Amino acid sequence: MQSRIRAAGIADIDEKLRGGERLALEDGVRLFECDDLLAVGALANREREKRHGAKTYFNFNLRLEPTNVCVASCLFCSFARLKPTDAAAYTMTLEKAWDKLRQRAHQPLTEIHVVNGLNPDLPFSYYTELLLGFKRIRPDIHLKCFTAVEIAYFADLYGMTDEQVLTELMAAGLDSLPGGGAEIFAPRVRRKIAHDKCDADRYLSIHRIAHGFGMKTNVTMLYGHIETIEERVDHMLRARGLQDETGGFQAFIPLAFHPDNNQMRKLPAPSAFDTLRVHAVSRLMLDNIPHIKAFWIATGLDVAQTALWFGVDDLDGTVQEEKIYHMAGSPTPEGVTMSHLSRLVRSAGREPYERDTFYNVKEPVPA
């Protein structure tokens, strides 16, 4: 493999990594431009195995989107509806949202992941009661809810500070923040594809506040649309910079752009080749974020499985009820079983481990 790395022209990057030297923007760009994906993947796999060996993590989780009514007009979004009267617009009653958990009383769920549209017609109490109700039904459930974009919207809509919003949600049961809404941090791209939601500085500021409150969070990157390679690497470096400051990010999650049923439908979806490279470069650039996650809903199960040799150590989880990617044309199942995930991991030559949200692991999943 060393001869292959030399032939690919990235031997100096290999030396940096072996010496514990941090990669710079120009290194990330070269990794994206390198003709030999397998050479890049080998470097990422070495860094993955240095941290996690063959372990691959996932959890038993439920994904809920209680409302898709949204004032934002992101070009890439197939989920949101601008008005409650629009076709396919919906807002769950609290009882209906709580029933999603009640109906799974027999399942050993450990986490509910909640994201929403930016709905202008709901009171703040809808969100606090939503959390309180989940905790009443199952006090030990972990609530990973509301993106930084939602937190910013709540603050602006209800006349609160970001700190006040987080404080009140935490009092109602919020345990951590998901990483959605990051898209691409570059202002050029953000102005074009998501001009009417909070900018990158505020997104990162809200995660900084959450980390200061002791919460763990994730961070995402939407790739495969109009962003440049340099903007991808810059996005990673901004996440790395906040992690240097707070240490609060648990996982970096590349999210593949899906073109179906949105305003960017003329663009092609990213290829499997590009998806594997993005995950590999993420592992190499983000030396201080513990986990790189392949969100199988976005990548597809086969590519997520392959990515376990390209820097990825986490497959998210069972992801029951997901709507955002499926409304954008994802052909993946609407939820998979723990045994299915375990088989995928084992057949890829890795070891499956069930985790909770904080990566406390159980015994290896039995074969």
C-alpha positions in Angstrom: 0.0 0.0 0.0 2.9 2.4 0.6 3.9 2.2 -3.0 0.4 2.9 -4.0 0.3 6.0 -1.7 3.5 7.2 -3.2 2.3 6.6 -6.7 -0.9 8.6 -5.8 1.3 11.6 -4.9 0.1 11.8 -1.3 3.2 10.3 0.5 3.8 13.6 2.2 0.3 13.6 3.6 0.9 10.1 4.8 4.0 11.3 6.6 2.1 14.1 8.3 -0.5 11.7 9.5 2.1 9.2 10.8 3.8 12.1 12.6 0.7 13.3 14.2 0.8 16.6 12.2 -2.5 18.2 11.5 -3.7 18.5 7.9 -4.3 21.9 6.3 -6.8 23.1 3.8 -4.5 22.4 0.9 -4.0 18.8 2.1 -7.7 18.3 2.1 -8.1 19.7 -1.4 -5.3 17.3 -2.6 -7.1 14.4 -1.0 -10.2 15.2 -2.9 -8.3 15.7 -6.2 -6.2 12.5 -5.8 -6.9 10.1 -8.6 -6.6 7.0 -6.4 -9.6 6.7 -4.1 -8.2 3.5 -2.6 -5.0 5.2 -1.5 -7.1 7.9 0.2 -9.3 5.2 1.7 -6.3 3.4 3.1 -5.1 6.5 4.9 -8.6 7.0 6.3 -9.0 3.4 7.3 -5.7 3.5 9.2 -6.9 6.5 11.2 -10.3 4.8 11.8 -8.7 1.7 13.1 -6.2 3.7 15.3 -9.3 5.0 17.1 -11.8 2.2 17.0 -10.2 -0.9 15.6 -12.9 -3.0 13.9 -15.7 -1.7 16.1 -18.7 -0.3 14.3 -21.4 1.5 16.3 -25.2 1.9 15.9 -28.1 2.5 18.2 -31.8 1.7 18.5 -33.4 5.0 17.6 -36.6 6.5 16.4 -36.6 9.5 14.0 -39.6 11.9 14.3 -40.5 15.0 12.3 -43.7 16.3 14.0 -44.2 19.2 11.5 -43.0 19.9 8.0 -44.6 23.4 7.8 -41.6 25.7 7.3 -41.0 29.3 6.4 -37.6 28.6 5.0 -37.2 27.9 1.2 -34.1 25.8 1.0 -33.5 24.8 -2.6 -32.4 21.3 -1.7 -35.4 20.5 0.6 -38.2 18.1 -0.5 -39.6 17.9 3.0 -40.9 21.4 3.9 -44.2 22.9 3.0 -44.5 26.7 3.2 -48.2 26.8 4.3 -50.3 24.4 6.5 -52.8 24.3 3.6 -50.2 23.1 1.1 -50.5 19.5 -0.2 -48.6 17.1 2.0 -48.2 19.6 4.8 -48.8 18.2 8.2 -48.4 19.0 11.9 -48.8 16.2 14.4 -50.8 16.7 17.5 -48.8 16.1 20.7 -50.8 13.0 21.3 -50.0 11.6 17.9 -46.3 12.3 18.4 -46.3 10.7 21.8 -48.1 7.7 20.4 -45.1 7.0 18.1 -43.2 6.2 21.3 -46.1 4.5 23.1 -46.5 2.1 20.1 -42.9 1.0 20.7 -43.2 0.1 24.3 -42.0 -3.4 23.4 -38.8 -2.0 21.8 -35.5 -1.3 23.6 -35.3 2.2 22.2 -32.6 4.4 23.7 -33.0 7.6 21.6 -35.6 9.8 19.9 -34.2 12.1 17.2 -36.6 15.0 16.5 -36.2 17.6 13.7 -38.9 19.9 12.2 -39.7 22.5 9.7 -39.7 26.1 11.0 -43.4 26.4 11.7 -44.5 30.0 12.5 -47.9 28.9 13.9 -46.9 26.8 16.9 -46.4 28.1 20.4 -43.1 27.4 22.1 -45.1 25.3 24.6 -45.7 22.8 21.8 -42.0 21.9 21.9 -41.5 21.9 25.6 -44.7 19.8 26.1 -43.5 17.4 23.3 -40.3 16.7 25.3 -42.1 16.5 28.7 -44.5 14.0 27.3 -41.8 11.8 25.9 -40.1 11.7 29.3 -43.4 10.9 31.0 -43.8 7.9 28.8 -40.3 6.7 29.0 -38.1 8.6 31.5 -34.9 7.0 30.4 -35.2 7.9 26.7 -32.6 10.2 25.3 -34.0 13.2 23.5 -31.8 14.4 20.7 -33.9 17.1 19.3 -34.0 20.4 17.3 -31.2 21.5 15.0 -29.3 24.7 15.7 -31.4 26.2 12.9 -34.5 25.4 14.9 -33.0 26.9 18.1 -32.2 30.1 16.2 -35.7 30.2 14.8 -37.3 29.7 18.2 -35.3 32.5 19.7 -36.2 34.9 16.9 -39.9 33.9 16.8 -40.6 33.9 20.5 -38.4 36.9 21.5 -35.8 34.9 23.4 -32.0 34.5 23.3 -30.4 31.3 22.1 -29.3 30.6 25.6 -32.8 31.0 27.0 -34.3 28.6 24.4 -31.7 26.0 25.2 -32.2 26.4 28.9 -36.0 26.0 28.7 -35.7 23.0 26.4 -33.2 21.3 28.7 -35.5 21.9 31.6 -38.2 20.1 29.6 -36.0 17.1 28.9 -33.7 18.0 26.0 -30.5 15.9 26.3 -28.5 16.7 23.1 -28.6 18.5 19.8 -28.5 16.7 16.4 -26.2 18.1 13.7 -28.6 19.0 11.0 -28.9 22.5 9.4 -25.1 22.9 8.9 -25.5 22.4 5.1 -22.3 24.1 3.8 -20.8 26.9 6.0 -19.4 28.9 3.0 -21.5 32.1 2.7 -21.5 31.9 -1.1 -23.3 28.5 -1.1 -25.5 29.3 1.9 -26.8 32.4 0.3 -27.8 30.5 -2.8 -29.3 27.3 -1.3 -30.5 28.3 2.2 -30.6 32.1 2.4 -33.4 32.4 4.9 -32.2 30.5 7.8 -29.4 31.1 10.3 -25.9 31.5 9.0 -22.9 29.4 9.8 -21.6 31.7 12.6 -24.9 31.4 14.5 -25.1 27.7 13.8 -21.7 27.2 15.4 -22.5 29.7 18.2 -25.5 27.7 19.2 -23.4 24.5 19.3 -20.8 26.4 21.4 -23.5 27.4 23.8 -24.8 23.9 24.0 -21.3 22.5 24.7 -20.9 25.1 27.4 -24.1 23.8 29.0 -22.5 20.3 29.0 -24.5 19.0 26.1 -22.9 16.8 23.4 -23.9 17.5 19.8 -23.2 16.3 16.2 -22.3 18.3 13.1 -23.3 17.6 9.5 -22.2 18.6 6.0 -24.5 18.5 2.9 -22.4 17.6 -0.1 -22.8 16.9 -3.8 -24.7 20.0 -5.0 -23.0 23.4 -5.9 -20.2 23.5 -3.3 -16.6 23.4 -4.3 -13.9 21.1 -3.0 -12.4 24.0 -1.1 -15.7 24.8 0.5 -16.1 21.3 1.7 -12.7 21.3 3.3 -13.3 24.8 4.8 -16.5 23.4 6.3 -14.6 20.6 8.0 -12.0 23.0 9.3 -14.6 25.3 10.9 -16.1 22.3 12.7 -12.6 21.2 13.7 -11.9 24.7 15.0 -15.0 24.7 17.3 -14.1 21.2 18.5 -10.7 22.5 19.5 -12.4 25.1 21.6 -15.2 23.0 23.2 -14.7 19.3 22.6 -18.4 18.9 22.4 -18.9 17.3 19.0 -19.3 13.5 19.1 -19.7 12.8 15.4 -19.3 14.4 11.9 -22.0 13.3 9.5 -21.7 13.9 5.7 -25.1 14.0 4.2 -25.6 13.3 0.5 -27.7 15.7 -1.5 -30.8 14.0 -3.0 -32.3 15.9 -6.0 -35.8 14.4 -6.2 -38.8 16.6 -5.6 -36.9 19.8 -4.9 -35.7 23.0 -6.6 -32.3 21.5 -7.4 -33.7 18.5 -9.2 -31.6 19.1 -12.4 -28.4 18.3 -10.5 -27.3 14.7 -10.2 -27.0 13.0 -6.9 -23.4 12.4 -5.7 -21.9 9.1 -6.8 -20.8 6.3 -4.5 -17.3 7.2 -5.4 -17.7 10.8 -4.2 -19.6 9.6 -1.1 -16.7 7.3 -0.1 -14.2 10.0 -0.7 -16.1 12.6 1.4 -16.2 10.2 4.3 -12.6 9.3 4.0 -11.4 12.9 3.8 -13.6 13.8 6.8 -11.8 11.2 8.9 -8.5 12.5 7.9 -9.2 16.2 8.4 -11.2 15.9 11.6 -8.6 14.6 13.8 -10.4 15.8 17.0 -13.9 14.5 16.4 -14.2 10.9 17.6 -16.7 9.5 15.1 -17.4 9.7 11.4 -21.0 8.5 10.7 -22.4 7.2 7.4 -26.1 8.0 7.6 -27.3 5.0 5.6 -30.6 6.6 4.8 -28.7 9.1 2.7 -25.9 6.9 1.3 -27.8 3.7 0.8 -27.0 0.6 2.8 -24.5 -0.8 0.4 -22.4 2.3 0.2 -22.6 2.8 4.0 -21.3 -0.7 4.4 -18.4 -0.1 2.1 -17.6 3.2 3.9 -16.7 1.1 7.0 -13.3 0.7 5.2 -13.1 4.4 4.3 -13.0 6.0 7.7 -16.5 5.4 8.9 -17.1 3.8 12.4 -20.8 4.6 12.9 -24.0 3.7 11.0 -26.4 5.8 13.0 -29.1 3.3 14.0 -32.5 1.8 13.2 -33.8 5.3 12.1 -37.5 4.3 12.2 -40.0 6.8 10.7 -37.5 9.0 8.8 -39.3 11.3 6.3 -36.9 14.0 5.1 -34.7 11.8 2.8 -37.5 9.6 1.7 -39.5 12.6 0.5 -36.4 13.5 -1.5 -36.4 10.1 -3.2 -34.2 7.9 -1.0 -35.0 4.3 -1.9 -33.7 3.0 1.5 -36.0 1.2 3.9 -38.0 3.2 6.4 -36.1 1.7 9.3 -34.0 -1.4 9.7 -33.6 -3.9 12.5 -30.7 -4.2 14.8 -30.0 -7.7 13.5 -29.9 -6.3 9.9 -27.4 -3.7 10.9 -25.4 -6.3 12.7 -25.3 -8.6 9.6 -24.2 -5.6 7.4 -21.3 -4.9 9.7 -20.2 -8.5 10.1 -20.4 -9.2 6.4 -18.1 -6.1 5.9 -15.5 -7.7 8.2 -16.2 -5.4 11.1 -17.5 -5.9 14.7 -21.0 -4.6 15.5 -21.6 -2.8 18.8 -24.8 -1.4 20.0 -24.3 2.0 21.7 -26.3 4.7 23.4 -26.2 8.3 22.3 -23.0 9.0 24.3 -21.2 6.0 22.7 -21.4 3.9 25.9 -21.3 0.4 24.3 -23.0 -2.8 25.2 -21.4 -6.2 24.6 -20.7 -7.0 20.9 -24.0 -7.8 19.1 -24.3 -11.6 19.0 -23.8 -13.2 15.6 
